[in-house]
Amino acid sequence: MTLEELRDRMKAARVEIAENRLELVRRLLTDALRPIHAMDSRKHRTLEPAVTFDAGRPRGDHGQ
């Protein structure tokens, strides 16, 4: 990850990091994301979402 990519992520997340800490954060984030980038997601089964909802009419007295 480059410093420019880190700055883009900071901007997207609306996070401020002191300029003198950017290189340290860049290295930590690069190391933390290394296993994810190395993983071949095609080898892993996709999981269904844990939460579902019913957009139909509410039941009982709720929402009336």
N, C-alpha and C positions, 0 to 999 in steps of 0.2 A: 504494500500500500504506500502510495506517495503522500507527501504532505498535502498536496492539492486535493487528493481524494479524501484525506482526513478532514480537511477544511470543508469540503462539500458535504460530508456526513454530519459534521458539526452544525452547519447551516441548516440542513434538512431536519435535524433533531432539535434545533434551537438551543444548542449547548455552547457555552462559552468556556474555553480552556486558555489559560495564560500561555502566551507565546513561548516562554521559556520551558514549558512542559510539553509542547507539541511533539517533539521527537520521541520523548519517553512514551507518550500515549500512542503514537504511531507504531512503535516497536511492540508494545503490549497488545495492541489490537491486532496487529499482523500475526503475532504468535498465537493469540487466542482463536483467530479465524483460520489458521493453517489447516487443522483437521477437517474443517467444513469444506474448504476449497479443495482438499485432496480427495474427499469422498466422491465416489461415483454414485450419484443418486439413483441411477437406473437399476442398481443392484438391490435397492431397498424397496420393500413393499409400501405402498401408499396407505396411510391410515385414514379412516373415516373421521369426520369431526366429532369431538366428544359431546358437543352441545347441539341440540336441534330444537326447533320451535315449530309450533303450529300457528300459522297465520290466519286460521279460521276464526269463527265467532267465539268470543270468550265464554267460558263455562261458569255456571253459578252466578253469584251476584257481583262478581268482580267486573269493573269497567262499565257498569250500567248507570 
